[in-house]
Structures are given as C-alpha cells and as structure tokens.
C-alpha cells in the first residue's frame, strides 16, 4: 500500500497525488489562471474532496476528526485553490503601480551589532515584495526606484574596536544600494546618536559612508537630529553637495 508523501500514512488508490513540492513551485511561479484553466483546477479540487470523503468513510467514527492524512488533503486543497487567486491575474502594469504605492521607504535601524533591533522584513517593502513569488521578484528587481527609497534611524553611538562590516545589516544595506542602480534616491535620516567613530581619525560608519557616496543621486533629503548634531562640524562636511544634487534633480 502506498504512503502519503506528507504524513507517511498508508493510503490506497487516491485520485490525486499530494505533490506539495510541485504545487509550491507553481505558487511561487507565474503558474495560475493565465497558464492553467480554472476548470482543470476545480476538477482536481473535486477529486480531492472525494478522496477526503472516501478516506473518512473507511475510518471508525471515533477517529474521523483526528487523522493526519485528512489534514493533508484539506491543506493541499486550500493551497491548490490559491492558484485561482484574482491577484495572480493582475497585469504587470497594475502590479507595478501597487508596488510603487506600497514602497514609500525602506527602513534601517542602526544599533550596536550586539543589540539587534526588532526589525521586520515588512519595514523594507522592496525586500518583502521580492520574496513573495518569482513573478513579483522579477517585477521588483526590474524597478530600481523601489530600492532607492531609504530611511536610516541611527541609534548607535560608536565606540571601541567594532568591525561594522561584519554586521549582516551592512551587506543587506549594500544590496539595496546595488539594486537601486543609478535611480534618483529619496533619503531620510533620523540621528539619535553620532554616526561616526570617535578619535583622531574620526570617520563615518560604513553604512552612512556608502550612502554618502551616492549623494549625487539624492533627489529628496530630510534630516532629524538633536540641535548639537545639526551644527556638528564633524558631520556636516560629509554632506557637501546635497544642495547642488537636489537642485540638479529639480531642474531635471
């Protein structure tokens, strides 16, 4: 007697093989109403419902509500029905417009690497959208403007011998800069602490340094900080060129 590939339970003559790997691949791809007839999916759903009915009919009454394979069939049916979700029929242009409205800013909180912030992928909509399925990923990766909207919340006064390049956040931030290509950038800073290393060779944190190198692309710039930072002679020299960059993008 064959075994269910999901729960390992003995099954006999199922109408539908519960190939969850193949189904998940279809859900993460372009496969859907555009490439599969709804009648085909509905037919499989009906077969699953009949498999579930037959399975229950062979069980003792006291077991009919607590069987792993019944849950496998029901779960597979729900996922299969997702192939007919209306959102899978939306054309590229509509999805692109929706993504543009969703992705107002990608938020990064900079803290001491030893004290990780509570930061969900939802705070970086470009990354979240690109993780849904293959089609959405292609759209988001082909839209560099979604990656060019950056908000930095700086909450780390840098002291001591710390290698910020070792922080996984640095590589994730660099990915956003890379994927934004040469599109104009929207940049927002919230400085709660000083974003540079103290000492004779005062230097910016690599994340901020990476962003400042793109200053020629800054189309929109906002800045929040304590008064002492606003007039900091250590920090503002790094922001030379902001005014000319903003004027340049305004003219274009």
N, C-alpha and C positions, 0 to 999 in steps of 0.2 A: 504494500500500500504506500503511495507517495506521501511525502511530508510537506507541510506548508513551509515555504522558504522564510516566512516571517516569525512564526511562533513554534515551528517544529512539530506541530500536532499532525497526527495521521488524518489524511483526507482521502476521499475516493471520488473519482470522476467529476472533478469540478468543471464547470462551464468556462470559468475564467481563471487563468493563472495569475496569481498575485505577484506580478513582477514590479516591485516597488522601485527598483533601481532604474528601470526603463521609464517608468511613469515620472519619477523625479527629474530625469533628464529632459523629458518633454515639457514639464512645468517650467524648467529653467531655460527653455529654448523658445524659438519662435512658434513651436507647435501649438496649435489651438484652433479656434473656429476658422481661421484663414487657411489652415492646411489640413484640417480634419472635419468631415461632415458631422454636424450635430446629431444626425440620425445614427451615425456609427457609434458615437459616444453614448447616446441614450440606449442603444441596443445592448451595449456592454453593461450599462447600469442595470438594466432589466435582468440580465443574466446573473449579475452579482446578487440582486435581490432574491432571485430564485435559488441560487446557491445557499444563501443565508436561510431561506425558508426550509430547504431540504435538510440543511445541517441541524436546525433546531428540531425538526421532526424526528430525527434519529436519537435525540438525547432524552434521558429521563427528565421528567418535569422539574425536579429539584435542581437540575444543573443548567436549565435552559437560559438562565440570566447571568451565569458566571463562567463563561467559556472563552479562552483566549482567541480561538480561531474566529469566533463571531465578531470579536472586536477588530480583528484583522480585516475581515470582509467589509465591515462598516467604515473603517478608516480608509480603506482603498477606494470605496465608493465615493466618499467625500472628496478625496484628492482628485479622482477622475472627473468629478463634476466641475472642478475648478478649471479644467481645460476649456469650459464653455463660458468662463467669466467674461462679462462685457468689456472689461478693461483690456483684454487681450485682442480686441478688435479695433482699438483706437489707432488711427493712423499716426505716422511718425510726427507730423507737424503738430498734432494736438498734444501728444505726449511731451514734445519739446517745450511747448508753451506751459504745460502744467509744471514741468521740472523747473523752468525758469522762475515761476512764481513761488515754488516751494523753497528754492535755494537762495534765500536772501543773504545769508552769511554762513560761513563755516567757522565754528568756534574752537579755539585752542586755549586751554588754561595752562599757563606755565608755572609749575611749582617745583620744589626740590624733588629730584628723582626718587628720594627715599620716602616721599609723602605723595603718593599718587592721588590725583584729583578724581572726583566722581564725574567722569565724562563719558556720556553715551554716544554711540555712533549717530544717534538722532541729532546730536549737536553739529554734525558735519554732514548735511544733507547730500552733498555731492557723492560722498563715500557711501552713504546709506542707499541712495538710489542706484548706484552702480553695483550693488551687491544683491539685487533682487533676482534678476534673471539675465540671460545672455543678451536679449534684445535691449533691455534697459541699459545694460552696461555699455553696449555699443553706442547708444544714443548719448549717454553721459560723457563717455570718453571722447566722443566726437564734438563735444560742446565745451571748449576750454573756458568759456566765460563762467561756467558754473564753479570751476575750481579757482577762479580769480577773485573770489569774494571772501576776504579773510578778516576775522576778528580775533585779536590777541588780548587775553586777560592775564596780565602779568602779576603774579603773586609770589615772587621768589626774590629775596634779597641775596644775591650770590656771594657766598664767602667760601674760603677754603679751596682745597685742591679737588675740584669736581670736574669730571670729563662729561660735559653736556652732550657730546657727540654720541656717547654710549646710551643716552636716553632714547628709547624707542620712539618717543614723540618727535624727535628731530627728523628721523627718517620718514615718518608719516607726513610731517610738515613739508619736507623736501619733495615728497610725491605730489603734493598739491601745487607747489611752485612749478614743478616739471610739467604737470598735466595742464596747467593754465597757458602753456606755450607763451606767446607774446601778446596775449589779450590785455587790454587795459584793466587795472586792478581797482577794487574797492577795498580800502584798508581802514580798520578801526583799532585803536589802541586804548586799553584801559590799564594804566600803570598804578599798581598798588605798592610796588617796591621798585628799586632801581634795577634796570635790565642790563647792567654791565658788571664786570668783575672789578672789585676794588683793588687798589695797589698802584704801583708806579707805572705799570703797563696797562692801565685801565682799558678794557676792551669790551665790546658788546658780546652778549650771549650769542652763540652761533645761529639760533633761530631768528633773532632780530637782525643779525648781520646778513643772513640770507635774504630777508625781506627787504632790507635797505638797499641791497644790490639791485633790486628791481624798481628803485624809486622812479626811474624814467617812465614806468608803466602805471604809476599811481594816478588814477583818474578821479578818485574820490578819497578824501582823507579826513578822519576825525580822531580826536585825541582827548582823553580824560586822565587827569593826574592831579596829585596834590600841588599846591602853589609852588612849593620848593622845587618840584621836579620841572614845572613849566619853565622856570628860569634857570634850569641847570646848565652850567657851562660845559659839563661833561657829556650831556646827552644830545643837546640840540645841534652841535656841529655835524652829527651823523645825518641830520635831516635836511642838510643843504640840498637844494634842488627840488624840494617839494613844490614850492610856488611855481617855478617855471614848468614843472611837469603838469600841474593842474591847469595852468593857463594854456599849455600846448594842447591838452586833450579837450579843453573848452572850445578852442578855435576849430579843432577837427570835428 
